[in-house]
Amino acid sequence: MSAFDDYLLYFSSKLGRKSFVIKKGIGSVMLSAPHSAEQTRNGRKKYGEYHTGAIVNVLHDELNCPIIYKEKNRGDDANYDEKCRYKTKLREYIKKHGIKYLIDIHQMNPSRPEIINIGTGYGKNIKKDPTILEKAIACFSENNFAPVTVDTPFAAIHPYTVSAFISRECGIPCLQIEINTRAVSKRYEECALDGILLSLKRLIQELE
């Protein structure tokens, strides 16, 4: 199996013991996967976006970029709750290590027509450097992911999404990138995992 498959098996098997994990790295771009484990929002349990945990770990292995990801559901939702150790520890790491950009990775239901959606909070979360959006769209377009929707259907506008919180608290540009499950799961003919990884890798390198 590939490294991606190994990570995917780890997340989908729910073997993690910690609520979340931060893996240190180098560079000024940090990746986040707050839904890589199951979440609980308003008392309702939601499926984990396991592929996102595998994605950020593979990119960490290849680029040594710092990452944070959920490993176990503790009755919380790191991308929604106002009080959240995931976000406070992420804020602490960003300020201590001089991180300049955050890319928050999510996974969309395969029934959605969009393949890639980039949430910017209608520009609010990237106001420190609006060019990050152009770069992200270009990186995905180069690998034939088009069109790339912006702030539709997800805008990351809720004040306690990871992107909105970190942009506000740390003053850095933050993107919420939603990837359709059809593009990353080998169960679908449309799977283009290599292209997704190449697009994200290129974006990180462009920002560096």
Summary of the structure (lengths in Angstrom):
residues: 208
radius of gyration: 15.3
end to end distance: 30.6
largest distance: 42.8
contacts: 733
relative contact order: 0.18
helix: 38%
strand: 19%
